Amino acid sequence: QVQLVESGGDLVQPGGSLRLSCAASGRIVSINAMGWYRQAPGKQRELVATITSSGNTNYDDSVKGRFTISRDNAKNTVYLQMNRLKPEDPAVYYCNANLRTVATMARMDYWGKGTLVTVSS
């Protein structure tokens, strides 16, 4: 059984910063890409940022220059450093990992349960 557990969501003022973490655990053989998505009330889930196992990153235009995704392959953990948070950033942030497990050896997508980010003065 694979679990992705996010942490770090909080209430922050506009212009503030937060750091999200997501740790993958279980009988994992390898992890390919990891990423962060977000879903605001009444909206569809959208991509925030992704990072490959070799460190190549991709960002949505709305967060470029403000958010930084990184990962620690030894800890199966992905991070999202969010700076200069804006009123349009609040959402539930979900962690995603494309990984291969011992059980199936097939590459599949797994999701965390999400962590809430609120931006308000």
C-alpha atoms as an extended CHARMM CRD file, in Angstrom:
* protein
*
       121  EXT
         1         1  GLN       CA              0.0000000000        0.0000000000        0.0000000000  PROA      1               0.0000000000
         2         2  VAL       CA              1.3490000000        3.3910000000       -1.0040000000  PROA      2               0.0000000000
         3         3  GLN       CA              0.5880000000        6.5470000000        0.9190000000  PROA      3               0.0000000000
         4         4  LEU       CA              1.2560000000       10.1620000000        0.0510000000  PROA      4               0.0000000000
         5         5  VAL       CA              0.9350000000       12.4590000000        3.0310000000  PROA      5               0.0000000000
         6         6  GLU       CA              0.9850000000       16.2150000000        2.6150000000  PROA      6               0.0000000000
         7         7  SER       CA              1.7280000000       18.7610000000        5.3100000000  PROA      7               0.0000000000
         8         8  GLY       CA              2.3890000000       22.4660000000        5.6580000000  PROA      8               0.0000000000
         9         9  GLY       CA             -0.9270000000       23.9950000000        4.7130000000  PROA      9               0.0000000000
        10        10  ASP       CA             -1.9240000000       26.9810000000        6.8390000000  PROA      10              0.0000000000
        11        11  LEU       CA             -3.4710000000       30.4270000000        6.9330000000  PROA      11              0.0000000000
        12        12  VAL       CA             -1.0910000000       33.1080000000        5.7020000000  PROA      12              0.0000000000
        13        13  GLN       CA             -1.3800000000       36.7680000000        4.8370000000  PROA      13              0.0000000000
        14        14  PRO       CA             -1.0760000000       37.9980000000        1.2580000000  PROA      14              0.0000000000
        15        15  GLY       CA              2.5910000000       38.2900000000        0.3790000000  PROA      15              0.0000000000
        16        16  GLY       CA              3.5200000000       35.6090000000        2.8760000000  PROA      16              0.0000000000
        17        17  SER       CA              5.2190000000       32.2720000000        2.3920000000  PROA      17              0.0000000000
        18        18  LEU       CA              4.5010000000       28.6260000000        3.0700000000  PROA      18              0.0000000000
        19        19  ARG       CA              6.3610000000       25.4110000000        2.4620000000  PROA      19              0.0000000000
        20        20  LEU       CA              4.4090000000       22.2740000000        1.6490000000  PROA      20              0.0000000000
        21        21  SER       CA              5.8360000000       18.7930000000        2.0100000000  PROA      21              0.0000000000
        22        22  CYS       CA              4.6600000000       15.4450000000        0.7090000000  PROA      22              0.0000000000
        23        23  ALA       CA              6.1960000000       12.1470000000        1.7170000000  PROA      23              0.0000000000
        24        24  ALA       CA              5.5500000000        8.9310000000       -0.1650000000  PROA      24              0.0000000000
        25        25  SER       CA              5.7260000000        5.6880000000        1.7630000000  PROA      25              0.0000000000
        26        26  GLY       CA              5.0790000000        2.0270000000        1.1460000000  PROA      26              0.0000000000
        27        27  ARG       CA              6.6240000000       -0.6840000000       -0.9680000000  PROA      27              0.0000000000
        28        28  ILE       CA              7.9200000000        1.6470000000       -3.6440000000  PROA      28              0.0000000000
        29        29  VAL       CA             10.3610000000        0.5170000000       -6.2680000000  PROA      29              0.0000000000
        30        30  SER       CA             10.9160000000        3.8300000000       -7.9560000000  PROA      30              0.0000000000
        31        31  ILE       CA              9.3180000000        7.2420000000       -8.3140000000  PROA      31              0.0000000000
        32        32  ASN       CA              9.2010000000        9.0290000000      -11.6350000000  PROA      32              0.0000000000
        33        33  ALA       CA              7.5890000000       12.4450000000      -11.6230000000  PROA      33              0.0000000000
        34        34  MET       CA              6.1580000000       14.0980000000       -8.5420000000  PROA      34              0.0000000000
        35        35  GLY       CA              4.0010000000       17.1610000000       -8.5040000000  PROA      35              0.0000000000
        36        36  TRP       CA              1.6020000000       19.5230000000       -6.8510000000  PROA      36              0.0000000000
        37        37  TYR       CA             -1.9140000000       20.2970000000       -8.0000000000  PROA      37              0.0000000000
        38        38  ARG       CA             -4.5380000000       22.5020000000       -6.4340000000  PROA      38              0.0000000000
        39        39  GLN       CA             -8.2770000000       22.7690000000       -6.3860000000  PROA      39              0.0000000000
        40        40  ALA       CA            -10.1760000000       25.8470000000       -5.3000000000  PROA      40              0.0000000000
        41        41  PRO       CA            -13.8920000000       25.7090000000       -4.4020000000  PROA      41              0.0000000000
        42        42  GLY       CA            -16.0110000000       25.4120000000       -7.5220000000  PROA      42              0.0000000000
        43        43  LYS       CA            -13.0260000000       24.8970000000       -9.7800000000  PROA      43              0.0000000000
        44        44  GLN       CA            -11.3130000000       21.9440000000      -11.3780000000  PROA      44              0.0000000000
        45        45  ARG       CA             -8.0580000000       20.5820000000      -10.0690000000  PROA      45              0.0000000000
        46        46  GLU       CA             -5.1570000000       22.2570000000      -11.8350000000  PROA      46              0.0000000000
        47        47  LEU       CA             -1.4530000000       21.7080000000      -12.1990000000  PROA      47              0.0000000000
        48        48  VAL       CA              0.8240000000       23.8400000000      -10.0630000000  PROA      48              0.0000000000
        49        49  ALA       CA              4.2560000000       22.3090000000      -10.6240000000  PROA      49              0.0000000000
        50        50  THR       CA              5.9550000000       19.0260000000      -11.4290000000  PROA      50              0.0000000000
        51        51  ILE       CA              9.4590000000       17.6770000000      -11.0520000000  PROA      51              0.0000000000
        52        52  THR       CA             11.0370000000       14.6150000000      -12.6330000000  PROA      52              0.0000000000
        53        53  SER       CA             13.3600000000       12.1860000000      -10.9090000000  PROA      53              0.0000000000
        54        54  SER       CA             16.2960000000       13.9790000000      -12.5290000000  PROA      54              0.0000000000
        55        55  GLY       CA             15.1200000000       17.3780000000      -11.3090000000  PROA      55              0.0000000000
        56        56  ASN       CA             13.5130000000       18.8670000000      -14.3860000000  PROA      56              0.0000000000
        57        57  THR       CA             10.7110000000       21.1760000000      -13.3560000000  PROA      57              0.0000000000
        58        58  ASN       CA              7.5590000000       22.5460000000      -14.9120000000  PROA      58              0.0000000000
        59        59  TYR       CA              5.3370000000       25.3290000000      -13.5430000000  PROA      59              0.0000000000
        60        60  ASP       CA              1.9720000000       26.7790000000      -14.3070000000  PROA      60              0.0000000000
        61        61  ASP       CA              2.3720000000       30.3470000000      -15.5260000000  PROA      61              0.0000000000
        62        62  SER       CA              0.4170000000       31.6780000000      -12.5580000000  PROA      62              0.0000000000
        63        63  VAL       CA              3.0880000000       30.5460000000      -10.0800000000  PROA      63              0.0000000000
        64        64  LYS       CA              6.3060000000       30.9880000000      -12.0580000000  PROA      64              0.0000000000
        65        65  GLY       CA              8.7820000000       33.0900000000      -10.1550000000  PROA      65              0.0000000000
        66        66  ARG       CA              6.8900000000       32.6860000000       -6.8760000000  PROA      66              0.0000000000
        67        67  PHE       CA              6.7540000000       28.9320000000       -6.2450000000  PROA      67              0.0000000000
        68        68  THR       CA              9.6320000000       26.4690000000       -6.2750000000  PROA      68              0.0000000000
        69        69  ILE       CA              9.2480000000       22.7030000000       -6.4130000000  PROA      69              0.0000000000
        70        70  SER       CA             12.0200000000       20.4290000000       -5.1850000000  PROA      70              0.0000000000
        71        71  ARG       CA             12.4340000000       16.8510000000       -4.0800000000  PROA      71              0.0000000000
        72        72  ASP       CA             14.5860000000       14.6420000000       -1.9170000000  PROA      72              0.0000000000
        73        73  ASN       CA             14.8120000000       11.3040000000       -3.6920000000  PROA      73              0.0000000000
        74        74  ALA       CA             16.3740000000        9.6120000000       -0.6750000000  PROA      74              0.0000000000
        75        75  LYS       CA             13.3230000000       10.5230000000        1.4040000000  PROA      75              0.0000000000
        76        76  ASN       CA             10.7120000000       10.0730000000       -1.3600000000  PROA      76              0.0000000000
        77        77  THR       CA              9.5960000000       13.5900000000       -0.5410000000  PROA      77              0.0000000000
        78        78  VAL       CA              8.5620000000       16.5330000000       -2.6800000000  PROA      78              0.0000000000
        79        79  TYR       CA              8.3570000000       20.1200000000       -1.4950000000  PROA      79              0.0000000000
        80        80  LEU       CA              6.6410000000       23.2580000000       -2.6930000000  PROA      80              0.0000000000
        81        81  GLN       CA              8.0390000000       26.5610000000       -1.4870000000  PROA      81              0.0000000000
        82        82  MET       CA              5.3840000000       29.1940000000       -2.0080000000  PROA      82              0.0000000000
        83        83  ASN       CA              6.4290000000       32.8370000000       -1.7820000000  PROA      83              0.0000000000
        84        84  ARG       CA              4.5000000000       36.0510000000       -2.3630000000  PROA      84              0.0000000000
        85        85  LEU       CA              1.1900000000       34.2880000000       -1.9350000000  PROA      85              0.0000000000
        86        86  LYS       CA             -1.7490000000       35.9790000000       -3.5960000000  PROA      86              0.0000000000
        87        87  PRO       CA             -5.4800000000       36.0220000000       -2.8910000000  PROA      87              0.0000000000
        88        88  GLU       CA             -5.9630000000       33.7120000000       -5.9050000000  PROA      88              0.0000000000
        89        89  ASP       CA             -3.6810000000       31.0070000000       -4.4800000000  PROA      89              0.0000000000
        90        90  PRO       CA             -5.9670000000       29.5560000000       -1.7640000000  PROA      90              0.0000000000
        91        91  ALA       CA             -6.9620000000       25.9790000000       -2.4700000000  PROA      91              0.0000000000
        92        92  VAL       CA             -6.5180000000       22.4410000000       -1.3430000000  PROA      92              0.0000000000
        93        93  TYR       CA             -3.0790000000       21.4400000000       -2.5620000000  PROA      93              0.0000000000
        94        94  TYR       CA             -2.6620000000       17.8290000000       -3.6040000000  PROA      94              0.0000000000
        95        95  CYS       CA              0.5150000000       15.8600000000       -4.0210000000  PROA      95              0.0000000000
        96        96  ASN       CA              0.8730000000       13.4790000000       -6.9470000000  PROA      96              0.0000000000
        97        97  ALA       CA              3.4830000000       10.8310000000       -7.6170000000  PROA      97              0.0000000000
        98        98  ASN       CA              3.9440000000        8.5690000000      -10.6060000000  PROA      98              0.0000000000
        99        99  LEU       CA              5.6160000000        5.5120000000       -9.1880000000  PROA      99              0.0000000000
       100       100  ARG       CA              6.2400000000        1.8070000000       -9.4450000000  PROA      100             0.0000000000
       101       101  THR       CA              5.3960000000       -0.5150000000       -6.5620000000  PROA      101             0.0000000000
       102       102  VAL       CA              6.6640000000       -3.8960000000       -5.5310000000  PROA      102             0.0000000000
       103       103  ALA       CA              3.1640000000       -5.3500000000       -5.8160000000  PROA      103             0.0000000000
       104       104  THR       CA              2.4530000000       -4.6070000000       -9.4500000000  PROA      104             0.0000000000
       105       105  MET       CA              5.7040000000       -3.2620000000      -10.8990000000  PROA      105             0.0000000000
       106       106  ALA       CA              3.4300000000       -1.0870000000      -13.0030000000  PROA      106             0.0000000000
       107       107  ARG       CA              3.8370000000        2.6570000000      -13.0880000000  PROA      107             0.0000000000
       108       108  MET       CA              0.7640000000        4.3610000000      -11.6600000000  PROA      108             0.0000000000
       109       109  ASP       CA             -0.3630000000        7.7340000000      -10.3470000000  PROA      109             0.0000000000
       110       110  TYR       CA             -1.0160000000        8.1430000000       -6.6460000000  PROA      110             0.0000000000
       111       111  TRP       CA             -2.5690000000       11.0960000000       -4.8440000000  PROA      111             0.0000000000
       112       112  GLY       CA             -2.4520000000       12.4860000000       -1.3550000000  PROA      112             0.0000000000
       113       113  LYS       CA             -5.5320000000       13.6780000000        0.4960000000  PROA      113             0.0000000000
       114       114  GLY       CA             -4.5770000000       17.3290000000        0.2620000000  PROA      114             0.0000000000
       115       115  THR       CA             -3.5620000000       20.1690000000        2.5210000000  PROA      115             0.0000000000
       116       116  LEU       CA             -5.4530000000       23.4480000000        2.7820000000  PROA      116             0.0000000000
       117       117  VAL       CA             -3.7860000000       26.7540000000        1.9810000000  PROA      117             0.0000000000
       118       118  THR       CA             -5.6740000000       29.8970000000        2.9320000000  PROA      118             0.0000000000
       119       119  VAL       CA             -4.5400000000       33.4070000000        2.0720000000  PROA      119             0.0000000000
       120       120  SER       CA             -6.2720000000       36.1530000000        3.9730000000  PROA      120             0.0000000000
       121       121  SER       CA             -5.5020000000       39.3390000000        5.8210000000  PROA      121             0.0000000000
